[in-house]
């Protein structure tokens, strides 16, 4: 990773910059939902600022990751879920994505979580490679879950243990 990149919790005043990155990174390769309106708030009840970590370089946000409880059930509070990850195009290939994933897994582990899960579109090979490098494994596939621009796309579920630092399953 570029040595000048710092991963930190997002702050309320980051919303405009994170929302711009969110909109610039949106594509059918990574998003099954509609594009958010330009004036839509990003930090909201479903995406509270506390769930975001940002990567900052030279005073500019170059990436973010969003995590939240996997469900509202108390019986599964030990599982966290990555709800989104984006890296500014000019910062890709520098290790920012991996640093964000490792940081969010570390934060979840420190808060008592034992497992991290995520969903990724089947045709998003770059994201799947990143997650595999970070210790995630495919735990299920919902075939043809989404119809995107006339093409059926699988929904791939991935997971990793947080009980050990590298997610390998080894203590």
C-alpha positions as CSV (number, residue, x, y, z in Angstrom):
1,X,0.0,0.0,0.0
2,X,1.2,3.5,-0.6
3,X,2.9,4.7,2.5
4,X,0.9,7.9,2.8
5,X,-2.5,6.1,3.1
6,X,-4.1,6.2,6.5
7,X,-7.2,4.1,7.4
8,X,-9.5,5.8,9.9
9,X,-13.1,5.9,11.0
10,X,-15.3,8.1,8.9
11,X,-16.6,11.4,10.3
12,X,-19.8,13.2,9.6
13,X,-17.9,15.9,7.7
14,X,-16.6,13.2,5.3
15,X,-20.1,12.6,3.8
16,X,-19.8,14.7,0.7
17,X,-16.4,13.3,-0.3
18,X,-17.4,9.7,0.5
19,X,-20.7,10.2,-1.4
20,X,-18.8,11.5,-4.4
21,X,-16.6,8.4,-4.4
22,X,-19.6,6.2,-3.9
23,X,-21.3,7.7,-7.0
24,X,-18.0,7.7,-9.1
25,X,-17.4,4.0,-8.3
26,X,-21.0,2.9,-9.1
27,X,-21.2,0.4,-12.0
28,X,-23.2,-2.7,-12.9
29,X,-20.0,-4.7,-12.3
30,X,-20.4,-4.1,-8.6
31,X,-23.9,-2.8,-7.9
32,X,-27.2,-4.6,-8.5
33,X,-29.2,-1.6,-7.2
34,X,-30.0,1.6,-8.9
35,X,-27.7,4.6,-9.0
36,X,-28.3,6.9,-6.0
37,X,-29.5,10.4,-6.8
38,X,-26.7,13.0,-6.6
39,X,-28.4,14.8,-3.7
40,X,-29.2,11.6,-1.7
41,X,-27.6,11.4,1.8
42,X,-25.1,8.6,2.2
43,X,-24.9,8.5,5.9
44,X,-28.3,7.4,7.0
45,X,-30.1,4.9,9.3
46,X,-29.1,2.0,7.0
47,X,-25.6,3.3,6.5
48,X,-24.5,5.1,9.8
49,X,-21.2,6.9,9.7
50,X,-20.0,4.6,12.5
51,X,-20.0,1.7,10.0
52,X,-17.5,3.4,7.6
53,X,-13.8,3.3,7.5
54,X,-12.1,5.5,5.0
55,X,-8.6,5.5,3.4
56,X,-7.1,8.9,3.2
57,X,-4.1,10.1,1.2
58,X,-2.7,13.6,1.0
59,X,-5.9,14.9,2.8
60,X,-8.2,13.2,0.2
61,X,-10.4,10.2,0.7
62,X,-9.3,7.5,-1.8
63,X,-11.5,4.6,-0.5
64,X,-14.0,3.4,2.0
65,X,-15.5,0.2,3.4
66,X,-18.9,-0.2,5.1
67,X,-19.7,-2.9,7.6
68,X,-22.7,-3.6,9.8
69,X,-24.2,-6.4,11.8
70,X,-25.2,-9.3,9.5
71,X,-28.7,-9.2,10.8
72,X,-30.7,-7.5,13.6
73,X,-30.8,-10.7,15.6
74,X,-29.0,-10.8,18.9
75,X,-28.2,-14.5,18.2
76,X,-26.0,-13.5,15.3
77,X,-24.3,-10.4,16.7
78,X,-20.9,-12.1,16.4
79,X,-21.2,-11.9,12.6
80,X,-20.4,-8.6,10.7
81,X,-21.1,-8.0,7.0
82,X,-19.2,-5.9,4.5
83,X,-21.9,-3.8,2.8
84,X,-19.7,-1.9,0.4
85,X,-16.1,-1.2,-0.7
86,X,-14.8,1.3,-3.2
87,X,-11.4,2.7,-4.1
88,X,-10.8,5.7,-6.2
89,X,-9.8,4.6,-9.7
90,X,-6.5,6.5,-9.5
91,X,-5.6,4.6,-6.2
92,X,-6.4,1.1,-7.4
93,X,-3.6,-1.4,-7.5
94,X,-1.8,0.3,-4.6
95,X,-3.2,-2.0,-1.8
96,X,-5.8,0.4,-0.6
97,X,-8.7,-2.2,-1.0
98,X,-6.8,-4.9,0.9
99,X,-5.9,-2.4,3.7
100,X,-9.5,-1.4,4.0
101,X,-10.7,-5.1,4.2
102,X,-8.0,-6.0,6.8
103,X,-8.8,-2.9,8.8
104,X,-12.5,-3.5,8.9
105,X,-11.9,-7.2,9.8
106,X,-9.6,-6.0,12.6
107,X,-12.1,-3.5,13.9
108,X,-14.9,-6.1,13.9
109,X,-12.6,-8.6,15.7
110,X,-11.7,-6.0,18.3
111,X,-15.4,-5.4,18.9
112,X,-16.0,-9.2,19.5
113,X,-17.1,-10.4,16.1
114,X,-16.0,-13.9,15.1
115,X,-17.0,-13.9,11.4
116,X,-17.1,-11.5,8.5
117,X,-19.4,-12.1,5.5
118,X,-20.1,-10.3,2.2
119,X,-21.9,-10.6,-1.1
120,X,-20.3,-10.0,-4.4
121,X,-21.6,-10.2,-7.9
122,X,-20.5,-13.3,-9.8
123,X,-19.0,-11.2,-12.7
124,X,-16.9,-9.0,-10.4
125,X,-13.7,-11.1,-10.6
126,X,-11.4,-8.3,-9.3
127,X,-13.4,-8.0,-6.1
128,X,-13.5,-11.8,-5.6
129,X,-9.7,-12.0,-6.1
130,X,-9.2,-9.2,-3.5
131,X,-11.5,-11.0,-1.0
132,X,-9.8,-14.4,-1.5
133,X,-6.4,-12.7,-0.9
134,X,-7.9,-11.4,2.4
135,X,-8.8,-14.9,3.5
136,X,-12.5,-15.1,2.4
137,X,-13.9,-18.2,0.8
138,X,-17.1,-18.8,-1.2
139,X,-19.7,-20.3,1.0
140,X,-22.6,-20.1,-1.4
141,X,-23.9,-19.0,-4.7
142,X,-27.4,-17.9,-5.7
143,X,-27.4,-18.6,-9.4
144,X,-28.9,-15.9,-11.7
145,X,-30.0,-13.8,-8.6
146,X,-29.9,-10.5,-10.5
147,X,-30.9,-9.5,-14.0
148,X,-28.5,-6.6,-14.9
149,X,-28.7,-5.0,-18.3
150,X,-30.3,-8.1,-19.8
151,X,-27.8,-10.6,-18.3
152,X,-28.4,-12.9,-15.3
153,X,-25.7,-12.6,-12.7
154,X,-24.9,-14.8,-9.7
155,X,-24.9,-13.5,-6.2
156,X,-21.7,-14.9,-4.5
157,X,-21.6,-15.2,-0.7
158,X,-18.2,-15.1,0.9
159,X,-17.1,-15.4,4.5
160,X,-14.0,-15.6,6.7
161,X,-13.2,-16.3,10.3
162,X,-12.2,-13.4,12.5
163,X,-11.1,-15.8,15.3
164,X,-7.5,-15.7,13.8
165,X,-5.7,-12.7,12.4
166,X,-5.3,-13.8,8.8
167,X,-8.7,-15.6,8.4
168,X,-6.9,-18.9,7.5
169,X,-8.7,-20.9,10.1
170,X,-5.4,-21.6,11.9
171,X,-4.8,-20.2,15.4
